Structures are given as C-alpha cells and as structure tokens.
Amino acid sequence: MQTLKLSQVLNSAPALTDSYSDKDDDLIDRPPQLQYFQVHFQHIHENIHQLQDELVQLKDAVAHLDEKLERLLAVLDSPPDPVR
C-alpha cells in the first residue's frame, strides 16, 4: 500500500529538468567565495570547543554521580545496625 502511495507521489512531483533555466548556469559557473567557507569553518570550530567543554562537564558530573551511587550501594549492602 505504501509503495503505491510512493509511486503516486513520485509521479506527481515535477521533473527536475522542468525547473532548470539558463539563468542557473551563472550559479554553476561561479565558484563559492573563500569568505563563505571561512565563516562556516570558524563557526564549526567555535562549536567544537563549546561542545568539548560541555563534554568535560558532563563527564565530571557522571563521575560524581557514579561515586555517589557506589556510596549508596555500599550503605544498602551493609548489614543493619542492631536495635538497642
């Protein structure tokens, strides 16, 4: 049933060649400018540093929670104190 819907969608979609025009040749012939890549690489570089800092903080939080969990499990495993 889904393959039928998919084939209907594909048949009703306009062909790629219909939307192509001669004015698009200008876009194909021009190479991207260097500044475009510089801005995006700078953005990616800043995001990497931010994500690495967050990762360090998360690792510290996990280590702290793991230590608390071990202490809690040790308390739960210890025999109860006798009632006086």
N, C-alpha and C positions, 0 to 999 in steps of 0.2 A: 504494500500500500504506500509506503514511504518512497519507494523508488519511482512510483507513478507520479507522486507529488514533485519529486526532484526533477523528473524529466519535464514536467509541465512548467516548472519554474525556469529551467534552462532554456526551454523552447520559447518562453515568453520574454526572456531577457534580451535587450538589444545587443546586436553583434558589436564587437569592439571596432571593427572596421567602419561601422556607421558613424561613430563619433570622432574619427580621425579626420583632421583637416590639414591643409598646407601650412597654416599658422603654427602648428605643433612642431614643424621642422626647426623653427628657431630654438625651441626648448631643447631639442635633441642635440643640436649643433653646439650650443653653449656649454662649456664645462662649468661645474659648480665652482663658486669662488672660494678661495682659501679661507677667508674670514668666516664663512659659514661653518666649515669644519672646525676651525679654531674655537669658535664659541661653543659648539656642541661637545668637543673633547674637553674643554675647560669645565663645562657643566658636569660631564661624566666624572671627571677627576675629583671635583668637589663632592659629588655624591658618594664616590667610593670612600673618601676619607670620613665622611659623616657616617656611612654605614659601618665602616670598620670600628669607629668609636662606639657606636651603638652595640656592635657585636661584643666588644670588650666588656661593656657594662652588663650586657646580658649574661655573658659567661661568669662574671663576678657574682651576679645575682643567683645564678644556678648553683654555683659553688657554695654560696652562703645558705641557700635553701637545702642543699644536699647535706651540709653539716648539721643543720637544724633537724632534718629528718633522721639522720643517724643518731643524734642525741635522743630524739623522741622514741625511736625504736629501741634504744638501749634502756630507756626508762620503762617502756612497756614490757620488755623481756625480763626485767629484773623481778625477783620474787617479791610479793607484797610484804610490807612490814607487819610483824605480828602485833595484834591488838593487845594493849596492856590492861 
